[in-house]
């Protein structure tokens, strides 16, 4: 018995950004590994790459995830 059912048709109003084709799609047209979403609106999906860049920057600069002050520059403990 499969744990997850493969959805070939999206729900109305679900928007995705396809990384492979670089476009916004309504419903999951491409495989999950090739898309971001779902988003509530087409507009949100169209800004998916910008949103991802902003979130990556937040993570990279989050002091809770980086212990640089506790580790010497040469990387030794």
N, C-alpha and C positions, 0 to 999 in steps of 0.2 A: 504494500500500500504506500503510495507516494505521500510524503509529508506536505508537499506544496503542489498545488495545481498550476499548470502553465497557463497563464492568461495571455491569450492572443489578441483580445479586444479590450481596450481600456474603457473605463467608465466615462460617461459624458462629463466634460469639464476637467479631466485630468490632462495636464500638459507636461511634456518631457523635453529635455534638450538632448539631442543625439550627438554624442561626441564623434562618432564615426563619420556622419554626414554633415555635422556642423549646422544643424537646423532644429527648429522647434517642431514638435510633432504632437498631435492630439492622440492620446492613448499610447500604450507601449508598442510601437511599431518595430523597434530594434531590440536586440537582446539586452538584458539588464546590465551587463558589464560595459555596454557602450552608451549608457545614458545616465543623466541626472534627472531626478524627479521622484514622485510627481509634484507638480506645482499647481496652485489653485488657478492661476491665470496664465494666458499666453505671454503677457508682459513679464511676469516673474521668470518664466522659463527662458525668455529671450536674454535675460541677464544672468543666466546660470554660471557662466564662466567668470564673470565679474564677482559674483557672490562667492564662488569657490576661491578666487584669489584673495578676497578680503578675509575669508575664514582662515585660509592658510597663513596669512600674515598675522592674524590675531593669535593663532596657535604658536607660530614661530617666535613671537615676542612675549608670550605669556610666561611670567617668571615662575609660576607654579610647575611648569614642565621642564624648566632648565635649572640645573644645579651648578651653573658655571662658577659661582662664587665659592662653592665647596670643593671644586676640583682644580688642581693646579693646571697651568697652561700646557704642561707636557703630557697631561692625561693620566698621570700616575695617581693612585689613591692616597 
